[in-house]
């Protein structure tokens, strides 16, 4: 035991964490946040033929570790309707739901006779 009183003063450093926002392999933004604070995502990205659904909000609040967050997308679908111009449908579908970038397959019609 020391012969006199001692005073100890603790010093603390807030923990800084890295939150990275990606669209696929592309880094959109890195946000440095303090432990327990919230990260701020970048502006919504755009991708032709897809609908953006966010960055997974569950990871943006009360950040407790460094994390990589990825954009969440769904591919757009389209309804294509063929008109046989009075012909009789032989094979295929007149109404088709296709994903962006995928081709529709034209049905086969028997032409009407005049």
Phi, psi and omega in degrees: 000137177289158182284347181224165180292145177241144176241129178248136178242120179277141173239142183236146174241129178292142182279126176263135182236152180258126174243115182253135180251124183239151165241100188065236179269357185269121176284119180269325184192145169242129181244125176264119183235157175278150179311128177087353180267180183257146175266152179249118182287162175287176174301152181299127176285165177236144177215121181302129176087004181228155175250127180278134182244002177117187181246017181076074186307332182303338183264355188271339183255148177052054182295127182237001175201159175295143186208150171256130182240135184248143176299141179251126185230155164231145180284141178286146174241153183227148175260125179248127179242125178264145178243116182281006176051045177090352179285167179264130180293123180263312180206159179094182182245133178286328179243125182228142173255122183234154176275153178308133178088351179262145181278151168273153179252117182295131176287167180256130179242148170267125183292146176286150181264141180266000000 
